[in-house]
Amino acid sequence: MKGAVTLAVLCALGGAAAVEPVSWHHGRFEDFAEGSGQGVAISSDGGLRLAPVLIPLAETESERVWRIVAVGSTLWIGTGDDGRLYRLEEGDEPQLLLDSPEIGIHALTPAGDRGLYAGTSPDGIIYRVSWDGTVETVARTESRYVWDLATHGKGLLVATGGPARILHIEDGQTETWFESPTDGHIRCLVRAGDRWFAGTAVATKSSSDEATSRARIYEVDGQGGRLLLETDFEEVTFLVAAGDTLFAAVTTVPSTAEGNGDSAEPKSALLRIEPGGAAFPIWQGPGVFGGLLPPVDGQLTMVLREPGRVVRLRTDGSAYERVAQVDSLEPNSLTLWRDRVVIGDGGSGRLLSLTTAPGDSGWFDAPVVDLGSHGHWGAIEWEAQAPRGSRVQLRTRSGNSGTPDDNWSDWSAFVESGERISSPPAR
């Protein structure tokens, strides 16, 4: 399903004489963005089409999923507020391998044939969990949070918060690889080519020093760090790389003291950072990042909450698509497992996955058109490309309140493009 919708309205306001018709044209992403649906994607050029469907995958006995990572055919699941680690194989139920004394497992990375590393909070402990469930304590970082883990040669790099450090652990020895006194947390690590990069987050905002309220990206090498980019956001939540090019998911969550309503809405952006350090946003919008996948076939996949949705976009930012809405979830993590996008829910212990192909059907409830006063409806028409054996159908309803409720009319019968709207005159 792809195309645009034109809505023509004839108004008779407050008993006045008839006026010229007023037309609405819905043909941009912004025209449909406030709508809701299932199995329908919205593209940046305003098209609607059938999309992959979000389906249940598995449930853990935990309160929330913090981190998921796929290693071969196995999906590993770190949870809170109980600090548990589960292992999931295709067709099975999640198997509990670690029930730690910690509150949350925020970081996971493969440990080769030795299993998996898991980083926790609030005591900053790192465990190694073998494939058979044997658990070994690798290090106590003396930090509150272990946010990210990455293997480096025969060792392990650890991104921590409170304080903001990168630790290097090898052969039982721990040394500080990088430390930032101006940042609260090292949130993420990524290797691009032969270089390592780290993204930070502020601990608390400072009204006296604006610079301390900005998240940064550093190039680090174990001898120190070079500031690559200082952002206008508070947190670099995720970093992924395509060759020497970086992509950074950044977010600011205003405190309630900064304002109410729309002014307190979380704001995010996806930055493309060229090898020389030049950076520019390729996507911007409301919400908080819950996950970002490395590019596949020139496309990035990201998931956000507040509001919850899955978005795909080209790496040059030339086009994007809202693939799915996940209003019932608080997406907290994202991974690619057996060619499927898997989402971990931060409001429960559930896992869901997107089908690899579009569904057979879908529906979309367009945003309300408000005349501001009582009026008569004209005709509705649309353009669509419907493959053989498929069809696009539209129907309408009307009412006199800004939000549809039981006082609105029933849905009309399905109409053909160009037909007059049969819904009763209304606001």
N, C-alpha and C positions, 0 to 999 in steps of 0.2 A: 504494500500500500504506500503510494508516494504521490504527493501533489499538494494543492492549495485549496483552501475553502474560502468562498466569498459569501457574506451574509448581507442581504439588503433589508433595511428596516424602514417602514413608513410610520411616522409618529403623529398622534393627535394629542397635544399636550394641554391639560387644564381647560378643556373645552374650547380652545382656540381653533381657528380654521386650520385645515390640513396644511402641512408643510412639505417641503421637498424631501424625497426619500434620503435616508442616510445609509451609507454602505460601510460594512466592515470587511476587511480582507485579512484572512489569517493565512500567511504564507511565509512567516519567519520563525526562527526558533523561539524568539521571545514571545510570539503570539500563543505558542502552545506550552511554554515552559511551566505555567501554573496549573496545567491540566494534570490528570492522573490516568493511569491505565495499567494494563497487564499484557505482556507479550507484544508491545508496540514500542518501537524506538523513535526518537525525534532527532533528526540530523540538523547540523548547523545551518543548512540551506532551507530549513523549514519543512522538509519532507517527513512523512510518517511511513513506517514500514514495519512488517512483522519482524520480531526480534527473538533472540534466545530467551528461554523461560527459566526463571529461578525455581529450583526444586529442592526439597529437603534432602540432605545427604546423611547426616548422622547427628546424634545427641550425646553429649557427655553429661556427667552428673555434677558438673561444676556450674558456678554462677555466671561466668563469662569466659569468652575465649580472648586471650591476649595476643597470641602469636601462632601461626601455622606455617609449616615449611614442608615441602615435598622432597623426599630423597628416594629416587627410583620409584618403585611401586608403593612406597610407604608414605603415609601422611602423619606428621608429628604435630601434636596439638598442645600448646602451653596455655594454662588457664589461671584464673583467679576467681574468687578471693581465697582460694585454697592451695595455690601453688602446686598444681598437679600437672603431670605430663602423661599424655595418652599417645598410643600408637594405633593407627588405623590402616587396615589392609582392605583392598577392594572386596566388597560383599560381606565384610565382617562388622561387628560392633567395635567401638573404641575400647582398647585394652589399656588399663591403668598400669603404668610402669614406675612412676615416681609420685609419691605423696609427700612433698617436702614440708618443713616447718615454716616456709616462707609464704607470703601473701600472694605474690604473682610471679609467673614466669613470662618475662617480656622479650627474651632473646633466645633464638635457637639457630644452630648452624651444624652441618654435618661434621663428624669427626672421622671420616673415612671408614675403614673397616672396624674402627673402635666404637662406632655408634654415633652418638649425638651429644653436642655440648648444649647446656641449658643455663641461662643466666637469670637470676632472681632479684626480687626486692622484698622487704626493705633492708636486708642485711648484705646484699651484693655478693651472694655466693654463686659459684660456678660449679655445676655438676657435669660429669660425663656418664651418660646412660648407654649401656651396651644394648645390642639387639635382643639379648635374652633377658633384659631387665636389671642386670647388675649395675649398681649405682656407686660412683666414686666422687668424692669431693675433690675438685681440681684446685680451687683457690678461694680464699676469702678476700675480696677486693678492698675492704674497708671503705667502701662507698655505699650509698643507700640504694642506688639503682644500677643494674646492668641492662643497658638499653639495646646494645647490638653486639654481635660476635662475628668474627671473620677469621678463617684460617690464613696463616701467613707463613709459607714455607713449612717447617716442622712445628711451628708455634701457633699461637692464638692471639689475635688482637681483640681487646675488650673495650667497648665504649661505655663509660660510666657517667653518672650524675650524682652531684653532691658528695665530692667535688667533680668538676668536669675534667676527666682525664681519659687518655687512651693507654691501656696497659698492654704489655707484651709478656706472654707466659710461654715458657718453653723449658722442658726438662725439670719441672717443678720450681723454676725460678720466675719471679715476677719483677718486672722493671717498668718504670714510667716511660712511655714512648712519646707522649705529648700531654701537656697540661695547659689549660686556659684559665687564668685568674679572672677574666672578664665575662666568662660565660657560666651559666649554672649547670648545663648538662651537655655532654657529647651524645647526640641522639642517634646518629647513624654513620656507617662507614661504607665506602665502596672503593673498589679498585677500577681505574680507567686506564687501560693500557698498562704501563709499568709504574703508574703513580697512584698513591692512596689519597683519598679525600674524606673529610669528616664534616658533618653538619651539626650545628649546636642549637640550643634553646636557652632562653633566659631563665633565671631562677625566679626573680621577682622584677616587676617593672620599677624603674627609677625615674621619678619626676625631675630629679636634679641633673641627671646625665642621660640624655636621650640615647646615646650610643649603647648603653648597657641594656636597653630594651630591644635591641636588634639581634636577630639570629645571624650567624655567620657560617661561611664555608671555608675551610682551611685545606691546603695541601700539606700533608704530613709525611715525614720520612724517618722517624725515629730519632732524628737529631734536633727536631724542632718543627715549627709550622710556619707556613706563609699564608697570610690572609688573602684568599682568592676573591671573596665577595662578602660584603656586608649588606644584608637585605633590609627591607622595610617591614619585615614580619617578625614575629616573636619566636617562631620555631621552624627549624628544618626537620621535618618528620621523616622523610624518606629521600634517599639518593639512589638513583640507578644510572647505569652507564651503557652507552652504545659506542664502542671503540673509545676514542678520546673525548667524546661529548658526554656531558653530564645532564641529568634531568633531576631537578630538586622540587619536592613537594613542600610548600611553605604555608604556614597558617598563623593567623592571629585570632585569639579569642578575647574580645574586650571584656573587662571586668564590669560588673553591674554598676560600679561607681562611675563609669565613663558615660553612662546614658542608659536609656530605656528603649524598648521597642526595637525598631530597625537599626538604631545606632549601636546596639549591643550584639548585632548579628556576627557570628564568626565569619571570617573572610579568608579565602585561600587562593593560591595561584600555583601554577606549574611553570617553573623556569627552565629554559634551555640555556646551558652554559657551554660556550665554545671552548676549545682547547686553550686559547689565549686568555680566557677569563671573561670575554664579553658575554653578558647575560641579558635575556629578554623573556617576558612572559609569553607562553603559547596558549595559556588558558587561565581564566580568572572567574571566580564565582563564590557564592556563599557556601558555608559548611566547613567541616573539619576532615582532613584526610584520614582515612582508615587503612589505606594500602595503595601501593603503586608497583606495577610489574615492569620488568625490563622490556624493551621494545621487541615485538614479534611481527615480522613482515611490515616494518615501517610504522607500526601502531603501538601506542602505549595504552594500557588499561589501568584505570584507577577507580577506587571506591571511596565515597565520602558519606558522612552522616550530617544531620542537621541542615538540610534534609538528606535522607539516604538515597543514593543512586549510584549506578555503575556508569562510567563514562569511558569511551574510547576516542582517541584522537591521533592524528598523524603527528609524527615527530617534528614536523616543521610548523605545526599549529594551523595548517591551512584548512582543516576540516575536523569536526568532532561530532560525536553522537551520544545522546543519553540512551544507553542500551536498555537499562532497567531501572525501575524505582524499587526501593527497599524500605518503604516507610515504616514497616513493622519491625525493622532491625536497627541496631546500632553497630554498623560495620566497623570492625576493629582490626581486621587483618585480611590479607589477600594472598593467594598463591595460585600457581598453575600446577595442577595434578592430573596426570594422564590426559593431557590436552583439554582439561576442563578448568574453568575459573572457579575457585572455591573461596567462599567468604566465611569468616568467623564472626559470630555475633557477640558484641561487647555487652549486650543486655541479657544474654543467656548463654548456655553452653552448647548452642546449636551450630551446625555447619550446614551451609547451603551451596549448591553449585549451579552454574549456568549451563544449559544444554549447548552442545556445540553447533546445532543448527536451529534456525528459526522454528517457532511453533507453527501448528496448522492454522491457528486462529488467534485473534487478540482483540482487545477493545480499548478505546480511548475516550475519556470524558473530558471534553474541551472546557476551557475556562468560561465562566459566566460572562455574557455580554450584558452590560447594565445601561439602559437608556437614560436612567436618572429620573424618568417619569413614565406614565402609562403610554403605551404605543401599540401600533398594529404591525404585525410581521409581514414581510414581503416574501421573496423567493430565496432559496438556498441552492447553491451549485458548487461543484468541485471538479477538479481534474485528478485523474488517477490512472496508473498503469497496473492493470489487474491481469496477471497471467491466466491462461486458459484453465478453467476449473475453479477459479477463485472469484471473489466479488467484494466490493466495498459497499457498505450500507450505512446510512445516516438516519438518525431520528432526533427529535427535539422535545423539549418540555419548557414551560415558562412559569413564572411566579412573580410575586411582588415583594420578595425579601431578597437581600443581597446574597444570602447563602441558601442553596436549594434545601428544602425540607419537605415534610409531609403536606404542607399547604400549597406546594407547587402542583401543577397539573401532572397527570400521568404521562409517561413517554408516548409520543405519537407512534403511528405505524411507520415503518421504514419508507423513506421518500426517495424519489429519483432526482438526479441532478437537474436543477432548473425548476423544480416544482415549488409551489407556494407552501410556506410553513403553515401547518394546520393547528399548531399550539395556540391556545387562547391569547388574545391581546393582554399585555401585562408590562410591568417595568422591565 
